[in-house]
């Protein structure tokens, strides 16, 4: 009998992979929501996006969604340090 461990990936790691382009072209130029260690592409319509996020939260109210925009390859990201 072998014991398989589920690999837990942090939100920071997922975000880093999204921004570095390591997660594929599927997310480039799109708004996504990270929820329960999964990435979902949000609908382009703002009202539909809000409903989608509300449904996710209703399914698991203890988790907090993180909404992000994934830039296209070659885009620059402005970082401000204070």
N, C-alpha and C positions, 0 to 999 in steps of 0.2 A: 504494500500500500504506500503510495507516495502522497505527500502532503504538499498541496499547491498553495502558495501565498498570493493573495491579491496585492498587486502593486498599487500603493496609494501615491497619487501624484498631487502635489500642492497646487493651489491656484496660481501662485507666483511662477511655478515651473511651466504651467500651461500658458500663461500670459507671455512668458519669455519665448516659448516656442511659437506662439502666434505672431509675435512681433518680429521674430528672426526669420520667418518664412519656412520654418521646419515642419509646419503642419499642413503644407500643401496649398495649392492655388484655390481650393474650395472656399477658403475664408477671406481671400484678398479683396479689399475694398468693401467689406461688409461689416455690419454691426452684428455682434454676437453677444450671447449671454452665457456665462459660465455658471453652472448650477450642478451641485452634487458631482463634481469632478467630470462633468460632461460639457461639451460645447454645442450650443444650438445657434443656428443662423436666425436672426430676427427678421420678420416680415418687413418689407419696405414701408408699409403704411404704419404711421405712429400709433394709431388706435389699435390696430391688430397686434402690434408689438407689445403694447401695454396689456392687452388681454392675454397674450401668450405668457408673459412674465407672471401675471396674476395666477394663471392656471398652474404654472410650475410651483409657485409659492404655496398654493392651496394643497398640492400633492405632498409637499414636505415643508411645513411652516418653520421648521427649525433651521433650515438652510438659508443662506443669504445669497441672492444672485449678484453677479458682477457683470455689468454691461461694458463692452469695449468696442472700439472701432479698430479693425485690422487694416493697416495701410497696404497699398499695393507695393509690389517689389520695386525698389529704387526710390521710394518715398523717404523723406527725411522726417525724423521725429524730434521735436523741440523739447529739450529738457531744461528746466529752470531749477537752479539750486539756490536756496536762500541761506 
